């Protein structure tokens, strides 16, 4: 496996279900991201993990819960979602400079996304 | 409030001609700009970037121009090829982890 992989590629769930999205990066990067792509809307940054610490939480509802057990894996746990949460969820990774180093000017490598439908 | 805007949802260009994709932003704190290309059923892939200290960056057939006073950047593809048909996202970042994306422009290059 190379690059950034995401599973599942498609997910249909009811509003009372609990599911998880998985992302894995094989690039040796130290930062990982979750984005949401809704139809006709800009990509929305949801969470950023850098060196396994969450450094950004973009006012995301608590029904989305991220987990980063190590620098290669990122999960998005889903619980009691709403139909408006139906979207493409993209994972990305990048290589952050060391803390105190140069400002991040990273390019991000994206996974193929998980197409989520909430019924 | 949308801080990065791509006002043209679609663009069609004849093969061999120039494609010009435009992007406007509102936040004067943005200092790094990127273009991504996205094919159907795939994640966006990085294409080209520019920092605010420059006004032009070129990579092969792709050139990005930055006009800081107008808060405008553009991506030029010349000559355009059918394989360039994709959705192009503009993204901007102030210093830090936050990235803001436009809604994308769907480019169709007609053979």
Interface residues (C-beta under 8 A of the other chain):
Chain A: X4 X31 X40 X41 X42 X43 X44 X45 X48 X50 X55 X56 X58 X90 X91 X92 X103 X104 X105 X107 X108 X109 X110 X111 X112 X113
Chain B: X2 X4 X32 X34 X36 X41 X42 X43 X44 X45 X46 X49 X51 X89 X91 X95 X96 X97 X98 X99 X100 X101 X102 X103
